[in-house]
Amino acid sequence: MEFSVSKNKLLQATNLVKQAVATKATREILKTVYMKAEEGWLTSRGTDTNMYVSISIPLEVVEPGEVCIDSLVLNLLPTFADAHYKEDGQCSNPIKFKLGRGETKRLSISQGKSRHSPIYMDPAEFPKFPEVLEYSPISFEDKAKLVQAFQRLQVSVSDLVDRRILQGFHVNPHSNYIITGDGNRISLMEGLTIPGNIGTPNAKMVMSVLSNISGLSASDVLEVKFGNWTGFRAQQTLDGQVISKWEVIINTLAGEFPTIALESIQNAKRARTKLEVLVDKKALDNALSVCKIYSDAATEAGKINYAKLAKTQDGVIFSMEIPELVSDMVQPLDCEATGDDFEILLHPGTLLEALPTVKSEKVKLQFYGPRLPFLMFDLEEEKYTYLQVPMAANDTTG
């Protein structure tokens, strides 16, 4: 195997792949990036057996071949000199890969006088990729909606929950929605065009490739499939020429996503609204930020850290009482409020974290009872709903 490649192209061929490489695997082969040079193409692959990533870029190959390279070596790539180009467009300082022949195979990676010779690992040991059947192309508009949905819904995903199924995006193509929930909050996006079957891919893995998906132009091709294996496959072009082909495959999380998540939102929407608040997003952000400062201090001191939202004849206010820190804190909320006098305990940091998922300038909050979950709505996107569970009076955690 022998080829030369510019630093820019090599980083393009490995940065996405490295996200799937296992750093603490018991099998050494999973700590490597598989590279295959063939006529006109360089293909790189990485996997931890839960996520598989492959990318191919056009490249002139001197001698075809394949090899597995320890990801530690690839971490050195940013230290190589940046590419310089001649007038004819050829790179004057490429990075050269050459694999010796014979029984003692030795790989050399060099640029100028800099040279690395990582230990050879047999590419035949690299895991085979699962085959994702029945990919479906999606339009540029549907791609944008899917990206926005993932960006909003990740707020209700937590790596700290014990149930791994709650660490994923639960996708239901039959009912056209994606939902997430961590036990304290739930996010739902409806009305999506979703190819495939029901599945729950790991949210962190999906988010790791979201920039690649959102970076696709209207002329690029994106194919998607959800199910037991979730797959994203794309072909990128520039001036009519293919500049890269990549595929990301993610295993679905084991278990059944709790149906109570969707039912909780549906039940809340059917309940009688006790209080509805329409508030400027910036005003709500400011009020919650004030409360969060006190809440964080209370958490650090091991004290009660919730805030009280109350509507009285004087208006809507946030208040906190933390005897060890502050005798009294009242933060008025300039808003339009309709409904009965009402109060509810909530964690300000949790709601503040979810606030950026609303894109409209005004936010609508609906409350149904002091012990019932409340909803937050985006006035510009009626298909998006956020639910948060209130806090009990004896709860001192957030």
ROLUM-288925 format. One line per field, with one value per residue (C-alpha): residue in one letter; x, y, z. Coordinates in steps of 0.1 Angstrom, whole numbers, m for minus. Layout:
# residues N
resn: c(A/...) $
x: c(X/...) $
y: c(Y/...) $
z: c(Z/...) $
This chain:
# residues 398
resn: c(M/E/F/S/V/S/K/N/K/L/L/Q/A/T/N/L/V/K/Q/A/V/A/T/K/A/T/R/E/I/L/K/T/V/Y/M/K/A/E/E/G/W/L/T/S/R/G/T/D/T/N/M/Y/V/S/I/S/I/P/L/E/V/V/E/P/G/E/V/C/I/D/S/L/V/L/N/L/L/P/T/F/A/D/A/H/Y/K/E/D/G/Q/C/S/N/P/I/K/F/K/L/G/R/G/E/T/K/R/L/S/I/S/Q/G/K/S/R/H/S/P/I/Y/M/D/P/A/E/F/P/K/F/P/E/V/L/E/Y/S/P/I/S/F/E/D/K/A/K/L/V/Q/A/F/Q/R/L/Q/V/S/V/S/D/L/V/D/R/R/I/L/Q/G/F/H/V/N/P/H/S/N/Y/I/I/T/G/D/G/N/R/I/S/L/M/E/G/L/T/I/P/G/N/I/G/T/P/N/A/K/M/V/M/S/V/L/S/N/I/S/G/L/S/A/S/D/V/L/E/V/K/F/G/N/W/T/G/F/R/A/Q/Q/T/L/D/G/Q/V/I/S/K/W/E/V/I/I/N/T/L/A/G/E/F/P/T/I/A/L/E/S/I/Q/N/A/K/R/A/R/T/K/L/E/V/L/V/D/K/K/A/L/D/N/A/L/S/V/C/K/I/Y/S/D/A/A/T/E/A/G/K/I/N/Y/A/K/L/A/K/T/Q/D/G/V/I/F/S/M/E/I/P/E/L/V/S/D/M/V/Q/P/L/D/C/E/A/T/G/D/D/F/E/I/L/L/H/P/G/T/L/L/E/A/L/P/T/V/K/S/E/K/V/K/L/Q/F/Y/G/P/R/L/P/F/L/M/F/D/L/E/E/E/K/Y/T/Y/L/Q/V/P/M/A/A/N/D/T/T/G) $
x: c(0/13/m3/3/m23/m24/m29/m63/m76/m63/m80/m112/m108/m101/m118/m153/m141/m122/m154/m164/m130/m130/m104/m108/m116/m103/m97/m68/m82/m111/m85/m75/m87/m90/m77/m81/m65/m79/m81/m92/m104/m91/m116/m113/m134/m137/m160/m166/m192/m221/m212/m197/m183/m169/m158/m143/m125/m111/m74/m47/m33/2/m4/m36/m38/m53/m40/m52/m35/m36/m57/m29/m9/m38/m39/m5/m19/m26/11/21/28/m2/m5/12/2/20/7/m8/m28/m6/4/41/44/21/19/31/18/38/33/62/58/68/61/74/51/61/40/58/39/62/62/96/120/93/85/63/63/34/31/13/m21/m39/m69/m85/m93/m112/m150/m173/m198/m235/m256/m284/m311/m336/m321/m344/m333/m348/m352/m331/m361/m368/m331/m331/m362/m345/m314/m334/m354/m323/m308/m340/m346/m312/m319/m341/m313/m290/m260/m266/m298/m296/m318/m297/m328/m333/m299/m313/m336/m368/m378/m413/m416/m451/m464/m439/m424/m391/m392/m367/m370/m348/m374/m376/m383/m396/m392/m413/m412/m440/m448/m414/m407/m388/m378/m376/m389/m391/m357/m337/m302/m278/m283/m246/m236/m262/m251/m215/m223/m249/m226/m217/m254/m263/m233/m248/m259/m290/m271/m257/m275/m285/m302/m315/m329/m341/m347/m326/m297/m299/m280/m270/m254/m243/m226/m211/m203/m185/m189/m205/m176/m180/m157/m167/m189/m197/m219/m227/m244/m256/m270/m303/m303/m317/m350/m384/m388/m414/m448/m456/m434/m457/m488/m476/m476/m509/m525/m511/m526/m560/m560/m576/m551/m549/m524/m511/m481/m470/m436/m407/m380/m353/m373/m378/m341/m332/m355/m344/m307/m312/m329/m302/m275/m292/m301/m265/m253/m280/m270/m234/m244/m267/m298/m332/m326/m360/m377/m414/m434/m466/m494/m512/m533/m500/m487/m463/m431/m403/m392/m367/m362/m328/m323/m286/m279/m307/m337/m358/m355/m383/m379/m410/m417/m431/m456/m492/m509/m544/m559/m563/m540/m514/m480/m456/m421/m396/m359/m348/m316/m335/m360/m332/m313/m344/m352/m329/m349/m376/m369/m398/m393/m421/m426/m459/m460/m490/m496/m522/m516/m489/m480/m486/m460/m461/m456/m435/m444/m426/m450/m432/m431/m464/m450/m425/m435/m413/m426/m410/m419/m424/m404/m418/m415/m391/m369/m334/m318/m320) $
y: c(0/34/68/105/128/164/171/187/157/133/151/151/113/106/132/119/83/88/96/59/45/27/41/16/m16/m50/m58/m38/m38/m16/11/14/32/9/25/11/26/15/30/66/64/63/48/51/33/32/14/5/m21/2/29/24/53/51/79/78/106/107/102/91/58/45/10/m3/m20/m18/m14/m7/23/29/60/73/79/97/120/133/144/180/184/178/209/225/217/240/239/245/266/234/227/198/196/202/187/156/130/97/63/32/m4/m27/m60/m95/m113/m84/m57/m22/9/42/76/105/142/156/144/135/98/74/36/23/m14/m33/m47/m71/m54/m88/m86/m54/m59/m61/m33/m42/m38/m12/m21/2/36/64/97/127/163/192/207/174/171/206/197/165/183/210/183/165/199/207/172/165/188/160/133/125/102/101/80/43/32/33/35/71/80/79/96/74/76/65/68/53/82/108/118/117/119/121/120/116/112/149/164/152/167/159/168/158/160/147/128/98/68/33/17/23/26/44/53/67/105/113/93/110/144/136/135/162/189/167/162/199/208/191/214/212/195/168/135/123/89/79/47/42/9/m18/0/37/47/80/79/109/119/154/172/203/218/185/163/139/151/126/97/88/65/64/34/34/4/9/9/m22/m20/m4/33/41/48/70/97/104/98/124/151/140/139/174/188/174/188/220/249/265/292/303/326/344/360/375/349/373/383/346/339/368/357/321/331/350/320/297/316/310/275/266/280/260/229/234/239/208/229/231/245/250/282/290/305/321/342/365/396/415/395/366/363/339/336/316/312/298/307/298/320/346/355/364/367/380/383/398/383/408/388/382/357/343/319/314/324/296/285/257/246/241/237/270/255/227/251/276/248/241/277/279/251/277/298/323/357/349/317/301/282/262/250/224/219/224/187/181/185/218/225/250/259/275/299/295/257/241/206/210/205/205/190/194/177/200/195/182/205/180/176/191/179/192) $
z: c(0/m9/m13/m5/9/21/58/51/33/58/87/66/63/100/122/118/121/153/171/168/179/213/236/264/244/255/218/205/170/182/192/155/124/94/61/26/m4/m37/m72/m69/m32/4/29/66/92/130/154/190/179/189/164/130/109/74/51/16/m2/m38/m39/m63/m51/m60/m47/m33/1/36/71/107/124/162/169/190/159/142/172/161/127/138/146/109/88/71/34/9/m28/m60/m89/m105/m73/m62/m25/m21/14/15/42/28/38/27/39/32/16/28/61/82/72/84/80/75/79/69/60/51/78/103/103/124/122/141/149/121/129/106/89/85/123/119/125/96/93/98/66/69/44/27/31/21/7/26/12/23/41/60/68/84/105/117/127/146/163/176/188/208/222/235/265/281/277/306/308/346/345/353/325/293/271/285/270/235/210/208/172/160/122/122/143/130/163/183/221/249/287/318/345/354/319/286/251/221/184/162/125/112/81/95/73/88/119/157/174/201/190/216/217/223/192/170/182/175/137/137/124/94/87/91/69/39/11/m10/m38/m15/m10/25/31/65/81/117/134/151/133/127/96/80/46/26/m6/m8/m41/m51/m86/m97/m84/m55/m27/0/8/44/65/102/117/154/173/190/228/245/262/257/259/286/271/301/286/257/279/303/277/262/297/305/273/282/317/327/327/361/350/316/314/282/288/269/266/278/309/318/312/335/363/361/361/393/409/396/414/447/437/429/462/481/463/472/508/507/513/496/461/445/435/440/411/423/408/431/426/425/395/390/410/416/453/473/510/521/557/557/526/522/543/514/476/453/416/397/363/338/318/308/332/330/355/392/420/419/432/422/432/404/398/380/365/347/331/323/305/284/275/245/228/223/193/195/213/237/257/268/301/311/347/357/394/421/419/382/353/335/298/278/242/213/196/163/164/175/170/199/235/267/300/334/366/396/428/461/491/508/478/483/450/415) $
